[in-house]
Amino acid sequence: MLRLATAIMMWLVLMTGAASAVSLHDSVAVMDFGTHPGAVPIDINVMNAGEAASEYVTARLIESGKLDVVDRTLVEDTLQSEGIKTVGLVDPDSARRLGEILGVRYIIYGNVNDVTLSNVGTTVLSSGVTVCTVQAHLIMRIMDVETSDIVMASKGAGKSKSSFVRVSGGPLLTVEVGRSKVTQDSVHNVIEQSAFQAVDILLERLQL
């Protein structure tokens, strides 16, 4: 019985330690997010969906006030000067180097997993107004650069209605998702939603 009680106590300590490995106001750096090949339409890749995701993740972390976030410009300059490529994935050696250079214990990275339509675009009353529902999912992870362990991961989702009217004159800021066109704003909206949700879930799981 004593052995069982001891084992249970050790398990609880380990679980608590894993959940609280990241402390309030620890310094973190957000890497460039990527996109999974084939999962995200080429037009979305061209408009830098991964870069937008990184910015939204950074903004949400700063807004939360839970962690101290290294300035994105400093991160990008460091990556470029050191010749480190971390888009969507970080290898242990690169993570360790970044931690030493930036003075952080943790880095956050991930991917825009997909951008899709939940229904085919429809034209409303022959008015030329096309309406679609755009969806996106984002997966992010926080890594301990000293141990290369993934401390925690989370997934966020976003959904947005997209509508546009074909008019003569002037460029129409749209991108193609499958066989339908949607507005760039709607794509950024769903990426923002998925990034914010992923950050909120991550912070909750870290008990911050």
C-alpha positions in Angstrom: 0.0 0.0 0.0 2.8 2.4 0.9 4.6 1.7 -2.4 1.3 2.4 -4.3 0.8 5.6 -2.4 4.4 6.7 -3.1 4.1 5.8 -6.8 0.9 7.9 -7.1 2.5 10.8 -5.4 5.5 10.7 -7.7 3.2 10.5 -10.7 1.3 13.6 -9.5 4.5 15.5 -9.0 5.7 14.6 -12.5 2.4 15.6 -14.1 2.3 18.9 -12.2 5.9 19.6 -13.2 5.1 19.0 -16.9 2.1 21.3 -16.8 4.0 24.1 -15.0 7.3 23.8 -16.9 6.8 27.2 -18.4 6.5 29.9 -15.8 4.7 33.3 -15.9 6.8 35.9 -17.8 9.3 33.4 -19.1 10.9 34.7 -22.3 9.8 33.0 -25.6 10.6 33.6 -29.3 8.0 32.9 -32.0 9.5 31.3 -35.2 8.2 31.7 -38.7 5.1 29.5 -39.1 4.8 27.3 -42.3 2.2 25.7 -44.3 1.8 22.0 -45.1 2.5 21.3 -48.8 -0.7 20.4 -50.6 -2.9 21.2 -47.6 -3.0 25.0 -48.3 -3.8 26.4 -51.8 -0.9 27.9 -53.7 -2.5 31.3 -53.7 -2.6 31.3 -49.9 1.1 30.3 -49.7 1.9 33.2 -52.1 0.2 35.7 -49.7 2.4 34.4 -46.8 -0.1 32.7 -44.7 2.6 31.3 -42.4 4.1 34.8 -41.8 0.7 36.2 -41.0 0.1 33.3 -38.5 3.4 34.2 -36.8 2.4 37.8 -36.4 -1.0 36.9 -35.0 0.5 34.4 -32.6 3.0 37.0 -31.4 0.3 39.7 -31.0 -2.0 37.4 -29.0 0.9 36.3 -26.7 1.8 40.0 -26.0 -1.9 40.8 -25.4 -2.1 38.0 -22.8 0.8 39.4 -20.8 1.6 35.9 -19.7 4.9 35.5 -21.4 7.7 37.9 -22.4 7.9 37.8 -26.2 11.1 38.6 -28.1 10.5 41.2 -30.9 9.8 39.5 -34.2 12.2 41.8 -36.1 15.0 40.7 -33.8 14.1 37.0 -34.3 14.0 37.4 -38.1 17.3 39.3 -38.2 18.9 36.6 -36.0 17.6 33.8 -38.2 18.9 35.5 -41.3 22.3 36.4 -39.9 22.8 32.9 -38.5 21.5 31.2 -41.6 19.0 29.2 -39.5 15.9 28.0 -41.3 12.9 27.3 -39.0 9.8 27.7 -41.1 7.2 25.3 -39.5 9.8 23.0 -38.0 12.8 23.5 -35.7 15.7 21.0 -35.2 17.2 20.6 -31.7 20.6 22.1 -32.7 19.0 25.2 -34.2 16.7 25.6 -31.2 19.7 25.5 -28.8 21.6 28.1 -30.8 18.6 30.4 -31.0 18.0 30.0 -27.3 21.6 31.1 -26.6 21.6 34.0 -29.0 18.1 35.3 -28.1 18.4 34.5 -24.4 15.2 32.5 -24.3 14.4 29.1 -22.8 11.4 28.4 -25.1 10.5 28.8 -28.7 7.1 28.6 -30.4 6.6 27.3 -33.9 4.0 25.6 -36.0 2.0 25.4 -39.2 -1.1 26.7 -40.9 -2.5 23.2 -41.3 -5.2 23.9 -44.0 -7.3 26.6 -45.5 -10.5 25.2 -47.0 -14.1 26.0 -47.9 -16.9 24.5 -45.9 -19.3 25.0 -48.8 -19.1 25.9 -52.4 -19.5 29.6 -53.3 -23.0 30.6 -54.3 -24.3 33.7 -56.1 -27.0 35.6 -54.2 -30.1 36.5 -56.3 -28.0 36.8 -59.5 -26.6 40.0 -58.1 -23.0 39.0 -58.7 -22.4 38.7 -54.9 -20.5 35.4 -54.2 -20.6 34.0 -50.7 -18.4 31.3 -49.3 -17.4 30.1 -45.8 -13.6 29.9 -45.3 -12.1 27.7 -42.6 -8.5 27.3 -41.3 -6.7 25.2 -38.7 -3.4 26.0 -37.1 -1.1 23.8 -35.0 1.5 25.3 -32.7 4.1 23.8 -30.3 6.3 25.2 -27.5 9.8 23.7 -27.2 12.3 23.8 -24.4 15.5 24.7 -26.2 17.7 23.2 -23.5 16.2 19.8 -23.7 14.6 19.9 -27.2 11.4 18.6 -25.5 8.0 19.7 -26.8 6.5 21.0 -23.6 2.9 21.5 -25.0 1.0 21.7 -28.3 -2.3 23.2 -29.3 -4.6 23.5 -32.2 -6.8 26.5 -33.2 -9.6 26.8 -35.8 -11.2 29.8 -37.5 -14.2 30.3 -39.8 -15.3 33.3 -41.8 -17.9 34.3 -44.4 -16.4 35.6 -47.6 -18.3 37.6 -50.1 -17.3 39.8 -53.0 -18.9 41.6 -55.9 -17.4 41.5 -59.4 -17.1 45.1 -60.6 -15.4 46.6 -63.6 -12.2 48.6 -63.0 -9.6 48.1 -60.3 -8.0 44.9 -59.1 -10.1 42.5 -57.0 -8.2 41.4 -53.9 -9.1 37.7 -54.0 -7.4 34.4 -53.8 -8.4 30.9 -55.0 -9.4 28.1 -52.6 -10.2 25.1 -54.7 -12.3 26.3 -57.6 -13.8 29.3 -55.7 -12.4 32.8 -55.1 -12.5 34.4 -51.7 -11.4 37.7 -50.3 -7.9 38.1 -48.8 -9.5 39.7 -45.7 -11.5 36.5 -45.1 -8.4 34.4 -45.3 -6.5 36.6 -42.9 -9.6 36.6 -40.6 -9.6 32.8 -40.2 -5.9 32.6 -39.8 -6.1 35.3 -37.0 -9.0 33.4 -35.3 -7.1 30.1 -35.5 -3.9 31.7 -34.2 -5.7 33.4 -31.3 -7.5 30.2 -30.3 -4.3 28.1 -30.4 -2.5 30.6 -28.2 -5.4 30.7 -25.7 -5.5 26.9 -25.5 -1.8 26.7 -25.1 -1.7 29.2 -22.2 -4.6 27.4 -20.5 -2.8 24.0 -20.8 0.4 25.5 -19.4 -1.7 26.8 -16.5 -0.6 30.4 -17.0 
